[in-house]
Amino acid sequence: MEMKQVYEALEKVENGADLIAAIKGEINTLNNEAKKHRTAGEQSATKLKSETAGEQSATKLKSILEAVSVRRRIKITRPNERE
């Protein structure tokens, strides 16, 4: 049974309009609550992705800086100076 059919059946019952209004109000409340939780979850996921990306960027930058540092030491130190 679809909600449309439920509403049609309730319209025929005494105080049916009040029941329909109560059901629609409750559905609206639940939808708003679900939206609030969904939005909070999306914000948490975005924050987590951002932090993870930041950590990956920091790790990559550290590797690059270490590689540059090693290359500089190699370039500065000439073969005859190593002895």
GROMACS elastic network, one bead per residue, 0.5 to 0.9 nm:
[ bonds ]
;  ai    aj funct       b0    kb
    1     4     6  0.82583   500
    1     5     6  0.63931   500
    1     6     6  0.71533   500
    2     5     6  0.53897   500
    2     6     6  0.65267   500
    2     7     6  0.88857   500
    3     7     6  0.61229   500
    3     8     6  0.85122   500
    4     7     6  0.51986   500
    4     8     6  0.62116   500
    4     9     6  0.86992   500
    5     8     6  0.50055   500
    5     9     6  0.61789   500
    5    10     6  0.85677   500
    6     9     6  0.51436   500
    6    10     6  0.61366   500
    6    11     6  0.86309   500
    6    20     6  0.88171   500
    7    10     6  0.50005   500
    7    11     6  0.61166   500
    7    12     6  0.89143   500
    7    16     6  0.82024   500
    7    17     6  0.86268   500
    7    19     6  0.88515   500
    7    20     6  0.63003   500
    8    11     6  0.51968   500
    8    12     6  0.69543   500
    9    12     6  0.55395   500
    9    13     6  0.70035   500
    9    16     6  0.82561   500
   10    13     6  0.51380   500
   10    14     6  0.80634   500
   10    15     6  0.81989   500
   10    17     6  0.71575   500
   10    19     6  0.71841   500
   10    20     6  0.68782   500
   11    14     6  0.77783   500
   11    15     6  0.79638   500
   11    17     6  0.59442   500
   11    19     6  0.87171   500
   11    20     6  0.77868   500
   12    15     6  0.87244   500
   12    16     6  0.65413   500
   12    17     6  0.89015   500
   13    17     6  0.83739   500
   14    17     6  0.81292   500
   15    18     6  0.53630   500
   15    19     6  0.64868   500
   15    20     6  0.88295   500
   16    20     6  0.61113   500
   16    21     6  0.85432   500
   17    20     6  0.50614   500
   17    21     6  0.61520   500
   17    22     6  0.85956   500
   18    21     6  0.50498   500
   18    22     6  0.61332   500
   18    23     6  0.86266   500
   19    22     6  0.50361   500
   19    23     6  0.61494   500
   19    24     6  0.85673   500
   20    23     6  0.51274   500
   20    24     6  0.60926   500
   20    25     6  0.84283   500
   21    24     6  0.51630   500
   21    25     6  0.59806   500
   21    26     6  0.85694   500
   22    25     6  0.50412   500
   22    26     6  0.61496   500
   22    27     6  0.85899   500
   23    26     6  0.51392   500
   23    27     6  0.61341   500
   23    28     6  0.85395   500
   24    27     6  0.50378   500
   24    28     6  0.60717   500
   24    29     6  0.85983   500
   25    28     6  0.50682   500
   25    29     6  0.62171   500
   25    30     6  0.87031   500
   26    29     6  0.50211   500
   26    30     6  0.61956   500
   26    31     6  0.85450   500
   27    30     6  0.51342   500
   27    31     6  0.60664   500
   27    32     6  0.85853   500
   28    31     6  0.50736   500
   28    32     6  0.61630   500
   28    33     6  0.86007   500
   29    32     6  0.52156   500
   29    33     6  0.62175   500
   29    34     6  0.86308   500
   30    33     6  0.50582   500
   30    34     6  0.60600   500
   30    35     6  0.85094   500
   31    34     6  0.50680   500
   31    35     6  0.61019   500
   31    36     6  0.86230   500
   32    35     6  0.50294   500
   32    36     6  0.62191   500
   32    37     6  0.87719   500
   33    36     6  0.50688   500
   33    37     6  0.63748   500
   33    38     6  0.85817   500
   34    37     6  0.51809   500
   34    38     6  0.59980   500
   34    39     6  0.84994   500
   35    39     6  0.59699   500
   35    40     6  0.84638   500
   36    39     6  0.52399   500
   36    40     6  0.62025   500
   36    41     6  0.86173   500
   37    40     6  0.50758   500
   37    41     6  0.60855   500
   37    42     6  0.85861   500
   38    41     6  0.50594   500
   38    42     6  0.61705   500
   38    43     6  0.86397   500
   39    42     6  0.50664   500
   39    43     6  0.61738   500
   39    44     6  0.86023   500
   40    43     6  0.51083   500
   40    44     6  0.61845   500
   40    45     6  0.86127   500
   41    44     6  0.50729   500
   41    45     6  0.61292   500
   41    46     6  0.85771   500
   42    45     6  0.50391   500
   42    46     6  0.61158   500
   42    47     6  0.85640   500
   43    46     6  0.50754   500
   43    47     6  0.61253   500
   43    48     6  0.85367   500
   44    47     6  0.50808   500
   44    48     6  0.60587   500
   44    49     6  0.85422   500
   45    48     6  0.50587   500
   45    49     6  0.60898   500
   45    50     6  0.85100   500
   46    49     6  0.51273   500
   46    50     6  0.61217   500
   46    51     6  0.86268   500
   47    50     6  0.50377   500
   47    51     6  0.61440   500
   47    52     6  0.85184   500
   48    51     6  0.50987   500
   48    52     6  0.60066   500
   48    53     6  0.84213   500
   49    52     6  0.50658   500
   49    53     6  0.59730   500
   49    54     6  0.84350   500
   50    53     6  0.50825   500
   50    54     6  0.60755   500
   50    55     6  0.86391   500
   51    55     6  0.61912   500
   51    56     6  0.86110   500
   52    55     6  0.50897   500
   52    56     6  0.61917   500
   52    57     6  0.85452   500
   53    56     6  0.50468   500
   53    57     6  0.60426   500
   53    58     6  0.85188   500
   54    57     6  0.50321   500
   54    58     6  0.60812   500
   54    59     6  0.85762   500
   55    58     6  0.50444   500
   55    59     6  0.61618   500
   55    60     6  0.85484   500
   56    59     6  0.51026   500
   56    60     6  0.60902   500
   56    61     6  0.84970   500
   57    60     6  0.50349   500
   57    61     6  0.59749   500
   57    62     6  0.84770   500
   58    61     6  0.50415   500
   58    62     6  0.60673   500
   58    63     6  0.86128   500
   59    62     6  0.51040   500
   59    63     6  0.62807   500
   59    64     6  0.86946   500
   60    63     6  0.51352   500
   60    64     6  0.62435   500
   60    65     6  0.86600   500
   61    64     6  0.50371   500
   61    65     6  0.60850   500
   61    66     6  0.84996   500
   62    65     6  0.51289   500
   62    66     6  0.60859   500
   62    67     6  0.85438   500
   63    66     6  0.51239   500
   63    67     6  0.61350   500
   63    68     6  0.86134   500
   64    67     6  0.50508   500
   64    68     6  0.61174   500
   64    69     6  0.84967   500
   65    68     6  0.50422   500
   65    69     6  0.60082   500
   65    70     6  0.85698   500
   66    69     6  0.50279   500
   66    70     6  0.61924   500
   66    71     6  0.86158   500
   67    70     6  0.51628   500
   67    71     6  0.61934   500
   67    72     6  0.86048   500
   68    71     6  0.50696   500
   68    72     6  0.60943   500
   68    73     6  0.86575   500
   69    72     6  0.51196   500
   69    73     6  0.63224   500
   69    74     6  0.87013   500
   70    73     6  0.51931   500
   70    74     6  0.62762   500
   70    75     6  0.86922   500
   71    74     6  0.50363   500
   71    75     6  0.60990   500
   71    76     6  0.85164   500
   72    75     6  0.50566   500
   72    76     6  0.59676   500
   72    77     6  0.83837   500
   73    76     6  0.51842   500
   73    77     6  0.59748   500
   74    77     6  0.52843   500
   74    78     6  0.74287   500
   75    78     6  0.67799   500
   77    80     6  0.83601   500
   77    81     6  0.63412   500
   77    82     6  0.67621   500
   78    81     6  0.52405   500
   78    82     6  0.65899   500
   79    82     6  0.54524   500
   79    83     6  0.76121   500
   80    83     6  0.60883   500
